[in-house]
Amino acid sequence: KQFLGSAAITSYIVYVLLGGVTIFCFIWTILNRNYKVVVASQFEFLVLITFGVFISVTTLVPLAVDDENDQDGLAYYGEYEPANTACMASVWLYNLGFVITFVPLFVKMWRVNKLFNNPKLKRIVISNKLLFKIILVFLVVEFAILIPWQVVYPVRFIRKVTQRDLFGFPIASVGYCRYDMGSPSVIFLSVLLTLHLVYLIVGCFLCYFGRHIETKYQEGKYVTIAIITYIQVLAVSIPVVVLSYGEPVTSLIIRIIVIFLNNMTVLCCLFWPKMYMLNFLQRTHSSNLESIRHGKSSTKNISKSKRESHHNDSNNKNEVIRPDHDTVTNGNKNPNTILPQKSDSGLNREEYQIHLS
C-alpha cells in the first residue's frame, strides 16, 4: 500500500505555519483596532477575512488523512468512514473559506465605490448590517450547493489496486478521494469552481472602478494582486491535479502549494501594507516630528542667545565713562569734558584751566 507518509507531515507543517501567521494577523488587528489605518479598512471585515483564511488553511488537515489505519480493507470498497469524512471535509472547508475570505472584501469594496463614486453627492447610507446580510446570502448559496452534494453523492476515499502478481494477488495500491468523470461530484465541483471564478471576475471589476480612491479606504490594488495570483495558481494547478489524478502523493503536494500560495498572498496583500504603515511609517513620522521639535527648540535657544548678546553690546556702547577721584570736569561749561590732573605739557590744573580759557 502506498500511503501519504512524508507528504502528510508536510501538510501538517504548512498548516501550523499558515495558521500561526493567520492568528498573528488576527491578534494584530484586535490590538490595533483603534488606529486610523485599521479603522479605515473596517475592523470587522478584517477579522472576518482572517477567519475565512484560517478555515481555508484548515483544509490541509483532512487532505493529509488516508487509510493507513484501515486494518479491515474497507477502503477497497469505499467504506472506510474516517477517510470518507476527510474527503468531504476538505471540500467544505476550502469552499467556505474562499467565500468568507473574498466575499467580505468584494462587499466592502462595493460600499466604498458607492460612497466615493457619487458625482451628485447624494446622501448614501450602507450599514455593516446590510453588508453582513449580503455575505450571508453568498454563504446560503454555497450551502445550497454543498448540502445536496453531501447528501446525493459525497466524495469517497477509494483504494485502488495498481499492480498484481502472477496469481492475481495485489502487490501495489494507491488511495485517493475519488471523483468519477460525469458523476454528480464532478458536476457539483464544476458549479462551485465556475461560481468562484465569477466572484473573482466581479472583484476585478470592483477594483478597477475604485482605482482612483485612496488606498487607505480600500485595498483595490492589493486585492487585485491577490485575485490575479489566485486565478493564475488555479489556472496552473487544476490541469496538473487532473493529470496527477490517481497519484495521491503528487496530488497532495500540488494542493499544499496551491493553498499556501493563495492564502499567504491574501494575508500579505491585506495585512503587510497596514503593518508597514502603522509600525514603520508612523514611527518614522514621529521621529521626524521629534527632530523638528528639537530643531525648533535649538533655533529658539540660539536666537535667544543672539538677542542677549546684542543687548549686552548695546548696553556697553551706551555706558557713560565716569571720572574717578583723579579726574575733574569743567563743571559749569561742559560736564562731560574730562580734565586731567596734570596735562602732558607739564601744566598744573589751574594753569591748564587758564590755558583753555
C-alpha positions as CSV (number, residue, x, y, z in Angstrom):
1,K,0.0,0.0,0.0
2,Q,1.2,3.5,-0.8
3,F,0.4,6.0,1.9
4,L,0.9,9.7,2.1
5,G,3.7,9.5,4.6
6,S,6.1,12.5,4.4
7,A,3.6,14.4,2.3
8,A,1.1,14.2,5.1
9,I,3.7,15.5,7.5
10,T,4.5,18.4,5.1
11,S,0.8,19.2,5.0
12,Y,0.6,19.5,8.8
13,I,3.8,21.6,9.0
14,V,2.4,24.1,6.4
15,Y,-0.9,24.1,8.3
16,V,0.9,25.1,11.5
17,L,2.9,27.8,9.7
18,L,-0.1,29.3,7.8
19,G,-2.3,29.0,10.9
20,G,0.2,30.8,13.0
21,V,0.5,33.7,10.5
22,T,-3.3,33.9,10.4
23,I,-3.6,34.0,14.1
24,F,-0.9,36.7,14.3
25,C,-2.8,38.8,11.8
26,F,-6.0,38.4,13.8
27,I,-4.3,39.4,17.1
28,W,-2.6,42.3,15.4
29,T,-5.9,43.5,14.1
30,I,-7.5,43.3,17.5
31,L,-4.7,45.1,19.3
32,N,-4.6,47.9,16.7
33,R,-8.3,48.3,16.0
34,N,-8.4,51.9,17.2
35,Y,-5.7,53.1,14.8
36,K,-6.8,55.0,11.7
37,V,-5.3,52.6,9.2
38,V,-7.3,49.7,10.7
39,V,-10.5,51.8,11.2
40,A,-10.3,52.9,7.6
41,S,-10.0,49.3,6.4
42,Q,-13.1,48.4,8.5
43,F,-12.0,46.3,11.5
44,E,-15.0,43.9,11.4
45,F,-14.2,42.8,7.9
46,L,-10.5,42.3,8.6
47,V,-11.4,39.9,11.4
48,L,-13.9,38.1,9.1
49,I,-11.2,37.7,6.4
50,T,-8.7,36.2,8.9
51,F,-11.4,33.8,10.0
52,G,-12.0,32.8,6.3
53,V,-8.3,32.3,5.7
54,F,-8.0,30.1,8.7
55,I,-10.9,27.9,7.5
56,S,-9.3,27.6,4.1
57,V,-5.9,26.7,5.6
58,T,-7.6,24.1,7.8
59,T,-8.2,22.2,4.5
60,L,-4.7,20.9,4.9
61,V,-5.7,18.7,7.8
62,P,-8.3,16.4,6.1
63,L,-6.2,16.4,3.0
64,A,-3.4,14.6,4.9
65,V,-5.8,11.8,6.0
66,D,-5.6,8.4,4.3
67,D,-6.5,4.8,5.2
68,E,-3.2,3.9,6.9
69,N,-5.2,2.7,10.0
70,D,-7.6,0.6,7.9
71,Q,-7.0,-2.9,9.1
72,D,-10.1,-4.5,7.5
73,G,-9.5,-3.3,4.0
74,L,-12.7,-1.2,3.9
75,A,-11.1,1.4,1.7
76,Y,-11.1,-1.0,-1.2
77,Y,-14.9,-0.7,-1.2
78,G,-15.1,2.9,-0.3
79,E,-16.4,2.1,3.2
80,Y,-13.7,3.5,5.4
81,E,-15.5,6.3,7.1
82,P,-12.6,8.4,8.6
83,A,-11.1,8.8,5.1
84,N,-14.6,9.4,3.5
85,T,-15.3,12.1,6.1
86,A,-11.9,13.7,5.4
87,C,-12.6,13.9,1.7
88,M,-15.8,15.8,2.1
89,A,-14.4,17.9,4.9
90,S,-11.7,19.2,2.6
91,V,-14.4,20.2,0.1
92,W,-16.4,22.1,2.8
93,L,-13.5,23.8,4.4
94,Y,-11.9,25.1,1.1
95,N,-15.1,26.4,-0.4
96,L,-16.4,28.0,2.7
97,G,-13.0,29.5,3.4
98,F,-13.0,31.0,-0.1
99,V,-16.4,32.7,0.4
100,I,-15.7,34.0,3.9
101,T,-12.3,35.4,2.7
102,F,-13.2,37.1,-0.6
103,V,-16.9,38.0,-0.4
104,P,-16.3,40.4,2.6
105,L,-13.6,42.0,0.5
106,F,-15.8,42.5,-2.5
107,V,-18.7,43.7,-0.5
108,K,-16.6,46.2,1.3
109,M,-15.2,47.5,-2.0
110,W,-18.7,47.7,-3.4
111,R,-19.7,50.0,-0.5
112,V,-16.6,52.2,-0.9
113,N,-17.3,52.6,-4.6
114,K,-20.9,53.5,-4.0
115,L,-19.8,56.2,-1.5
116,F,-16.9,57.7,-3.4
117,N,-18.3,57.4,-6.9
118,N,-21.1,59.8,-6.1
119,P,-20.9,62.8,-8.5
120,K,-24.3,64.2,-7.4
121,L,-23.2,64.0,-3.7
122,K,-26.4,62.2,-2.6
123,R,-26.6,61.0,0.9
124,I,-25.9,57.3,0.8
125,V,-26.1,55.1,3.9
126,I,-24.8,51.5,3.7
127,S,-24.6,49.9,7.1
128,N,-22.5,47.0,8.2
129,K,-25.7,45.1,8.9
130,L,-26.6,45.3,5.2
131,L,-23.2,44.1,4.2
132,F,-23.3,41.1,6.6
133,K,-26.7,40.2,5.1
134,I,-25.2,40.2,1.6
135,I,-22.3,38.0,2.9
136,L,-24.9,35.7,4.4
137,V,-26.7,35.4,1.1
138,F,-23.5,34.2,-0.6
139,L,-23.0,31.7,2.2
140,V,-26.5,30.4,1.7
141,V,-25.8,29.9,-2.0
142,E,-22.6,28.0,-1.1
143,F,-24.6,25.8,1.4
144,A,-27.3,25.2,-1.3
145,I,-24.6,23.5,-3.4
146,L,-22.6,21.7,-0.8
147,I,-25.5,20.2,1.1
148,P,-27.0,18.4,-1.9
149,W,-23.5,17.3,-2.8
150,Q,-23.1,15.8,0.6
151,V,-26.5,14.1,0.5
152,V,-26.7,12.9,-3.1
153,Y,-23.2,11.8,-4.0
154,P,-20.5,12.5,-1.4
155,V,-16.8,12.1,-2.3
156,R,-15.4,8.8,-1.1
157,F,-12.0,7.5,-0.4
158,I,-11.1,4.6,-2.6
159,R,-8.0,2.4,-2.5
160,K,-7.3,1.1,-6.0
161,V,-5.0,-1.9,-6.8
162,T,-2.4,-0.8,-9.4
163,Q,-0.4,-4.0,-9.7
164,R,-0.9,-7.7,-9.1
165,D,1.3,-10.7,-9.1
166,L,1.1,-13.7,-11.4
167,F,-1.5,-15.3,-9.2
168,G,-3.8,-12.2,-9.1
169,F,-2.9,-11.1,-5.6
170,P,-2.5,-7.3,-5.2
171,I,1.1,-6.1,-4.6
172,A,0.7,-2.4,-5.1
173,S,-2.2,0.0,-4.5
174,V,-3.0,3.7,-4.0
175,G,-5.7,5.5,-2.1
176,Y,-7.4,8.8,-3.0
177,C,-10.6,10.8,-2.9
178,R,-12.5,9.6,-6.0
179,Y,-14.1,12.0,-8.5
180,D,-15.6,9.9,-11.3
181,M,-16.0,11.7,-14.6
182,G,-19.6,12.5,-15.3
183,S,-20.6,11.8,-11.7
184,P,-22.6,14.2,-9.6
185,S,-19.4,15.0,-7.6
186,V,-17.7,16.4,-10.8
187,I,-20.9,18.4,-11.6
188,F,-21.1,20.0,-8.2
189,L,-17.4,20.7,-8.2
190,S,-17.7,22.4,-11.7
191,V,-20.6,24.5,-10.5
192,L,-18.6,25.7,-7.5
193,L,-15.5,26.5,-9.5
194,T,-17.5,28.4,-12.0
195,L,-19.3,30.4,-9.3
196,H,-16.0,31.3,-7.6
197,L,-14.5,32.4,-10.9
198,V,-17.4,34.7,-11.4
199,Y,-16.8,36.1,-7.9
200,L,-13.2,36.8,-8.8
201,I,-14.1,38.5,-12.1
202,V,-16.6,40.7,-10.4
203,G,-14.0,41.6,-7.8
204,C,-11.6,42.6,-10.5
205,F,-14.2,45.0,-11.9
206,L,-14.8,46.5,-8.4
207,C,-11.1,47.1,-8.1
208,Y,-11.0,48.8,-11.5
209,F,-13.9,51.1,-10.7
210,G,-12.3,52.1,-7.4
211,R,-8.8,52.5,-8.7
212,H,-8.8,56.3,-8.1
213,I,-9.9,56.0,-4.5
214,E,-7.2,56.5,-1.9
215,T,-5.7,53.2,-0.8
216,K,-6.3,53.7,2.9
217,Y,-10.1,53.4,2.3
218,Q,-10.0,50.4,0.0
219,E,-7.4,47.8,-0.8
220,G,-8.1,47.7,-4.6
221,K,-4.5,47.5,-5.7
222,Y,-3.7,44.8,-3.2
223,V,-6.9,42.9,-3.7
224,T,-6.2,42.9,-7.5
225,I,-2.8,41.3,-6.8
226,A,-4.4,38.6,-4.6
227,I,-7.1,37.9,-7.2
228,I,-4.7,37.7,-10.1
229,T,-2.4,35.4,-8.1
230,Y,-5.4,33.2,-7.1
231,I,-6.6,32.9,-10.7
232,Q,-3.1,32.1,-12.0
233,V,-2.5,29.5,-9.4
234,L,-5.8,27.8,-10.2
235,A,-5.2,28.0,-13.9
236,V,-1.9,26.2,-13.5
237,S,-2.9,23.8,-10.7
238,I,-6.2,22.4,-12.0
239,P,-4.7,20.8,-15.1
240,V,-1.8,19.4,-13.0
241,V,-4.2,18.0,-10.4
242,V,-6.3,16.4,-13.2
243,L,-3.2,14.8,-14.7
244,S,-1.9,13.6,-11.4
245,Y,-5.3,12.0,-10.5
246,G,-4.6,8.6,-9.0
247,E,-1.2,9.7,-7.7
248,P,-2.1,10.7,-4.1
249,V,1.4,12.0,-3.1
250,T,1.8,14.2,-6.1
251,S,-1.7,15.5,-5.9
252,L,-1.4,16.3,-2.2
253,I,1.9,18.3,-2.8
254,I,0.2,20.3,-5.5
255,R,-2.7,21.1,-3.3
256,I,-0.4,22.1,-0.4
257,I,1.3,24.6,-2.8
258,V,-2.0,26.0,-4.0
259,I,-3.4,26.5,-0.5
260,F,-0.2,28.0,0.7
261,L,0.2,30.5,-2.2
262,N,-3.4,31.6,-2.3
263,N,-3.8,32.2,1.4
264,M,-0.3,33.7,2.0
265,T,-0.9,36.1,-0.8
266,V,-4.2,37.2,0.7
267,L,-2.5,37.8,4.1
268,C,0.5,39.6,2.7
269,C,-1.5,41.8,0.4
270,L,-4.1,42.8,3.0
271,F,-2.1,43.0,6.3
272,W,1.5,43.7,5.4
273,P,0.8,47.2,4.0
274,K,-1.2,48.1,7.1
275,M,1.6,46.8,9.4
276,Y,4.2,48.8,7.4
277,M,2.2,52.0,7.5
278,L,1.3,51.7,11.2
279,N,4.6,50.3,12.7
280,F,7.2,51.8,10.4
281,L,5.9,54.9,8.7
282,Q,4.2,56.1,11.9
283,R,7.4,55.7,13.9
284,T,9.4,57.5,11.2
285,H,6.9,60.3,11.1
286,S,7.1,60.5,14.9
287,S,10.9,60.6,14.8
288,N,10.7,63.4,12.2
289,L,8.3,65.4,14.3
290,E,10.6,64.9,17.3
291,S,13.6,66.1,15.2
292,I,11.6,69.1,14.0
293,R,10.6,70.0,17.6
294,H,14.2,69.6,18.7
295,G,15.4,71.7,15.8
296,K,12.9,74.4,16.7
297,S,14.0,74.3,20.3
298,S,17.7,74.7,19.3
299,T,16.8,77.6,17.0
300,K,15.0,79.3,19.7
301,N,17.9,78.9,22.1
302,I,20.3,80.3,19.5
303,S,18.1,83.2,18.8
304,K,17.7,83.9,22.5
305,S,21.5,83.8,22.9
306,K,22.0,86.2,20.0
307,R,19.4,88.6,21.4
308,E,21.1,88.6,24.8
309,S,24.5,89.2,23.2
310,H,23.2,92.0,21.1
311,H,21.5,93.5,24.2
312,N,24.8,93.4,26.2
313,D,26.7,95.0,23.3
314,S,24.1,97.8,23.2
315,N,24.5,98.4,26.9
316,N,28.2,98.5,26.6
317,K,28.0,101.1,23.8
318,N,25.6,103.3,25.8
319,E,27.6,103.2,29.0
320,V,28.9,106.6,30.2
321,I,32.5,106.8,31.2
322,R,32.6,108.4,34.7
323,P,35.7,110.1,36.1
324,D,37.5,108.7,39.1
325,H,38.8,110.7,42.0
326,D,41.9,111.7,39.9
327,T,39.7,113.4,37.2
328,V,37.7,116.6,37.3
329,T,35.2,118.1,34.9
330,N,34.7,121.6,33.6
331,G,31.6,121.8,35.8
332,N,29.8,124.9,34.5
333,K,30.6,124.8,30.8
334,N,30.7,121.1,29.8
335,P,30.2,118.5,32.4
336,N,31.2,115.7,30.0
337,T,34.7,117.2,29.5
338,I,37.3,115.2,31.4
339,L,40.1,117.2,32.7
340,P,43.4,115.5,33.7
341,Q,45.0,116.2,36.9
342,K,48.2,117.2,35.1
343,S,48.5,117.8,31.4
344,D,51.1,116.3,29.1
345,S,52.8,119.7,28.8
346,G,53.6,119.8,32.5
347,L,50.9,122.4,33.4
348,N,49.0,122.1,36.7
349,R,45.3,122.2,36.9
350,E,44.9,125.9,37.4
351,E,47.4,126.7,34.6
352,Y,45.5,124.3,32.3
353,Q,42.2,126.0,33.0
354,I,43.7,129.4,32.2
355,H,45.2,127.8,29.1
356,L,41.8,126.6,28.0
357,S,40.1,130.0,28.6
